[in-house]
């Protein structure tokens, strides 16, 4: 299990976190404009998506999401030039992410389903097949995935609106602290709620499976 988890998450951490962060620092230290650097580092998640597809013959939805976020950050940087509007830009990206969650409800499977498949499985073919099977076999699983997607989407939209409002109410120094703390507080709350919901869902699915077994009481 540890090896499979490492193989699942190692490339994501490398190409979506470490390499973009290191590359951005190197580029800006050598005089590259921040906007240009943002576009360049978006190439790392693209590389990961390409390698993942070449090996597994399917798209890594999580890697695509990271790529979209980086590209949105680069594009939006053109529109926000002042220091104060940087906070608005960051908040707007959170709002766009919230809209993406809610918009995914129109898809066959909502965004939380793919997040869960990334976080709750070991990335092996068996683990992914088991997760996909939950969607086909349990109506309660499908409704839970949609409900969680709504909660995450609304939470991100609310956080975005609050931060934008605070930008024009607080001084820059205070907003730096708010920007560094509030997103993690919201994300921690969402993850805690999602994990608790997942535990309850697994218990219900286990009970359903037991009732379906021949000879079950």
VEXDREN-2710 file (C-alpha; in Angstrom, 1 decimal):
% VEXDREN-2710
k/r/px/py/pz
1/UNK/0.0/0.0/0.0
2/UNK/2.7/2.6/0.8
3/UNK/4.4/1.9/-2.5
4/UNK/1.2/2.3/-4.5
5/UNK/0.3/5.5/-2.6
6/UNK/3.7/6.9/-3.4
7/UNK/3.4/6.0/-7.1
8/UNK/-0.1/7.6/-7.1
9/UNK/0.8/10.8/-5.3
10/UNK/4.5/11.2/-6.0
11/UNK/4.1/12.5/-9.6
12/UNK/1.4/14.9/-8.6
13/UNK/3.4/16.4/-5.7
14/UNK/6.5/16.7/-8.0
15/UNK/4.8/18.2/-11.1
16/UNK/2.0/20.2/-9.5
17/UNK/3.7/21.5/-6.4
18/UNK/7.5/21.2/-6.1
19/UNK/8.6/21.8/-9.7
20/UNK/6.2/24.8/-10.3
21/UNK/7.2/26.4/-7.0
22/UNK/11.0/25.9/-7.6
23/UNK/10.8/27.0/-11.3
24/UNK/8.8/30.1/-10.5
25/UNK/11.4/31.2/-7.9
26/UNK/14.3/30.6/-10.3
27/UNK/12.6/32.4/-13.2
28/UNK/11.6/35.5/-11.2
29/UNK/15.0/35.6/-9.5
30/UNK/16.5/35.9/-13.0
31/UNK/14.3/38.7/-14.1
32/UNK/11.5/36.9/-15.8
33/UNK/8.2/38.7/-15.4
34/UNK/5.8/37.1/-12.9
35/UNK/3.1/36.7/-15.5
36/UNK/5.4/35.0/-18.0
37/UNK/6.7/32.8/-15.2
38/UNK/3.1/31.7/-14.3
39/UNK/2.6/30.6/-17.9
40/UNK/5.8/28.7/-18.0
41/UNK/5.3/26.8/-14.8
42/UNK/1.9/25.7/-16.1
43/UNK/3.9/23.4/-18.4
44/UNK/4.7/21.1/-15.5
45/UNK/1.2/19.9/-14.8
46/UNK/0.8/19.5/-18.5
47/UNK/3.8/17.2/-18.6
48/UNK/2.3/15.2/-15.8
49/UNK/-1.0/14.9/-17.6
50/UNK/0.8/13.7/-20.8
51/UNK/2.9/11.1/-19.0
52/UNK/-0.1/9.8/-17.1
53/UNK/-2.1/9.5/-20.3
54/UNK/0.8/7.7/-22.0
55/UNK/1.1/5.2/-19.2
56/UNK/-2.5/4.7/-18.3
57/UNK/-4.4/5.7/-21.4
58/UNK/-6.7/8.0/-19.5
59/UNK/-6.7/11.5/-18.3
60/UNK/-5.8/12.4/-14.7
61/UNK/-8.6/14.8/-13.7
62/UNK/-6.7/16.1/-10.7
63/UNK/-3.7/17.1/-12.8
64/UNK/-6.0/18.8/-15.3
65/UNK/-7.6/20.8/-12.5
66/UNK/-4.1/22.0/-11.3
67/UNK/-3.2/23.0/-14.9
68/UNK/-6.4/25.0/-15.2
69/UNK/-5.9/26.8/-11.9
70/UNK/-2.3/27.8/-12.9
71/UNK/-3.5/29.0/-16.3
72/UNK/-6.3/31.0/-14.8
73/UNK/-3.8/32.5/-12.4
74/UNK/-1.6/33.6/-15.2
75/UNK/-4.4/35.0/-17.4
76/UNK/-6.0/36.9/-14.5
77/UNK/-2.6/38.4/-13.6
78/UNK/-2.9/40.5/-16.8
79/UNK/-6.0/42.2/-15.4
80/UNK/-4.9/42.9/-11.9
81/UNK/-1.9/45.3/-11.7
82/UNK/-2.2/47.0/-8.3
83/UNK/-1.2/45.4/-5.1
84/UNK/-4.6/45.6/-3.6
85/UNK/-6.2/43.9/-6.6
86/UNK/-3.9/40.9/-6.2
87/UNK/-6.1/39.8/-3.3
88/UNK/-9.2/40.2/-5.5
89/UNK/-7.5/38.1/-8.1
90/UNK/-6.7/35.3/-5.7
91/UNK/-10.3/35.4/-4.3
92/UNK/-11.7/35.4/-7.9
93/UNK/-9.8/32.2/-8.6
94/UNK/-11.4/30.6/-5.6
95/UNK/-14.7/31.7/-6.8
96/UNK/-14.0/30.2/-10.3
97/UNK/-13.1/26.9/-8.6
98/UNK/-16.4/27.0/-6.8
99/UNK/-18.3/27.6/-10.0
100/UNK/-16.3/24.7/-11.6
101/UNK/-17.6/22.4/-8.8
102/UNK/-21.2/23.5/-9.3
103/UNK/-20.9/23.3/-13.1
104/UNK/-19.6/19.7/-12.8
105/UNK/-23.0/18.7/-11.5
106/UNK/-24.1/18.9/-15.2
107/UNK/-21.6/16.2/-16.0
108/UNK/-22.2/12.5/-15.7
109/UNK/-20.1/12.4/-12.6
110/UNK/-19.4/15.5/-10.4
111/UNK/-16.0/16.8/-9.5
112/UNK/-15.9/15.4/-6.0
113/UNK/-16.1/11.9/-7.5
114/UNK/-12.8/12.4/-9.2
115/UNK/-11.3/14.0/-6.1
116/UNK/-12.4/11.0/-4.1
117/UNK/-11.0/8.6/-6.6
118/UNK/-7.6/10.5/-6.3
119/UNK/-7.6/10.7/-2.5
120/UNK/-9.5/7.6/-1.4
121/UNK/-7.8/5.0/-3.6
122/UNK/-4.2/3.8/-4.0
123/UNK/-4.2/4.7/-7.7
124/UNK/-4.1/1.0/-8.8
125/UNK/-6.4/-0.3/-11.5
126/UNK/-8.2/-2.4/-8.8
127/UNK/-8.7/0.6/-6.6
128/UNK/-10.0/2.8/-9.4
129/UNK/-12.3/0.0/-10.6
130/UNK/-13.7/-0.4/-7.1
131/UNK/-14.3/3.3/-6.7
132/UNK/-16.0/3.4/-10.2
133/UNK/-18.1/0.4/-9.1
134/UNK/-19.5/2.3/-6.1
135/UNK/-21.0/4.9/-8.5
136/UNK/-22.7/2.2/-10.5
137/UNK/-23.9/0.0/-7.6
138/UNK/-25.1/2.4/-4.9
139/UNK/-27.6/5.3/-5.5
140/UNK/-26.7/6.6/-2.1
141/UNK/-23.0/7.0/-3.1
142/UNK/-24.1/9.0/-6.2
143/UNK/-26.3/11.3/-4.2
144/UNK/-23.5/11.8/-1.6
145/UNK/-21.0/12.7/-4.3
146/UNK/-23.4/15.3/-5.7
147/UNK/-24.2/16.7/-2.3
148/UNK/-20.5/17.1/-1.4
149/UNK/-19.9/18.8/-4.7
150/UNK/-22.6/21.3/-3.9
151/UNK/-21.1/21.9/-0.5
152/UNK/-17.6/22.4/-1.8
153/UNK/-18.8/24.7/-4.6
154/UNK/-20.9/26.9/-2.3
155/UNK/-18.1/27.0/0.3
156/UNK/-15.5/28.2/-2.2
157/UNK/-17.9/30.8/-3.6
158/UNK/-18.7/32.1/-0.1
159/UNK/-15.0/32.2/0.8
160/UNK/-14.3/34.2/-2.3
161/UNK/-17.1/36.7/-1.6
162/UNK/-15.9/37.2/2.0
163/UNK/-12.3/37.7/1.0
164/UNK/-13.2/40.2/-1.7
165/UNK/-15.3/42.2/0.7
166/UNK/-12.5/42.1/3.3
167/UNK/-10.1/43.4/0.8
168/UNK/-11.8/46.7/0.7
169/UNK/-12.4/46.8/4.5
170/UNK/-9.0/45.9/5.9
171/UNK/-5.5/47.2/5.3
172/UNK/-3.0/45.3/3.2
173/UNK/-1.0/43.9/6.2
174/UNK/-4.1/42.4/7.7
175/UNK/-5.3/41.0/4.4
176/UNK/-2.0/39.2/4.0
177/UNK/-2.8/37.3/7.2
178/UNK/-6.4/36.7/6.1
179/UNK/-5.3/35.4/2.7
180/UNK/-2.8/33.0/4.3
181/UNK/-5.2/31.6/6.9
182/UNK/-8.8/31.7/5.7
183/UNK/-8.4/29.3/2.7
184/UNK/-6.7/26.7/4.9
185/UNK/-9.4/27.0/7.5
186/UNK/-12.2/26.5/4.9
187/UNK/-10.3/23.6/3.2
188/UNK/-9.7/21.9/6.6
189/UNK/-13.4/22.2/7.4
190/UNK/-14.4/20.8/4.0
191/UNK/-12.0/17.9/4.2
192/UNK/-13.0/17.0/7.8
193/UNK/-16.7/17.0/6.8
194/UNK/-16.0/15.0/3.6
195/UNK/-13.9/12.3/5.5
196/UNK/-16.7/12.0/8.1
197/UNK/-19.3/11.7/5.4
198/UNK/-17.1/9.1/3.6
199/UNK/-16.9/6.9/6.8
200/UNK/-20.6/7.0/7.2
201/UNK/-21.1/6.1/3.5
202/UNK/-18.7/3.2/3.7
203/UNK/-20.6/1.8/6.8
204/UNK/-23.9/2.0/4.9
205/UNK/-22.4/0.3/1.8
206/UNK/-20.9/-2.5/4.0
207/UNK/-24.3/-3.0/5.6
208/UNK/-25.9/-3.1/2.2
209/UNK/-23.4/-5.7/0.9
210/UNK/-23.9/-7.8/4.0
211/UNK/-27.6/-7.9/3.4
212/UNK/-27.1/-8.9/-0.2
213/UNK/-24.9/-11.9/0.7
214/UNK/-26.7/-15.3/0.5
215/UNK/-27.6/-16.5/3.9
216/UNK/-27.3/-13.1/5.6
217/UNK/-29.5/-12.6/8.6
END
